[in-house]
Amino acid sequence: MTTQRSTGRFMPSSWDETVVVDIDGTGTDKNGVYYPDRGVTRALVEYRYTGDIDGTSTAAYVFAYRDGKAGHARINGYERFEGSIGGHEGTCVFVHTGVVEDGLVSGHVEVAEGLGTGGLEDLSGSADLVLENPTDDGYELTLAYDL
């Protein structure tokens, strides 16, 4: 089987982040959202994808902030994607792991095998991400995958 690659661009269409644990009771407000200096938050995020990866998704993330003022956090989450990847229609789930360091997000996305439907039922694959300086059409994602 030959590994394929599809590239799309994605942009959040909504973001709802709330505090789960605020360890020290101190934090920072940014754009109407409170971020603890040290603590845990959860976020529900909706995305829109365009390009060879085309569709919509909903992600649930957990952020563990160790220095909120400097923007340092560990990220874990799951994202349910619905649309097409390389012309294959269906749904799948992405597993996210990553870090935020000084406002720069870097991470790894892995397809959760066994959770796909339709043309994405047998999808497996992964992508590495670095998110900084988005353009008007969002961030780039190149997924290396097998079907």
KAURCOR-V198172 format. One record per helix or strand of 2 or more residues. SS is the DSSP state (H for helix, E for strand). FROM is the first residue (numbers start at 1). TO is the last residue. If there is no record, write none. Layout:
ss->[SS	SS]
from->[FROM	FROM]
to->[TO	TO]
//
This chain:
ss->[E	E	E	E	E	E	E	E	E	E	E]
from->[4	27	33	39	53	72	88	104	117	124	138]
to->[22	30	36	51	67	85	101	111	118	131	146]
//
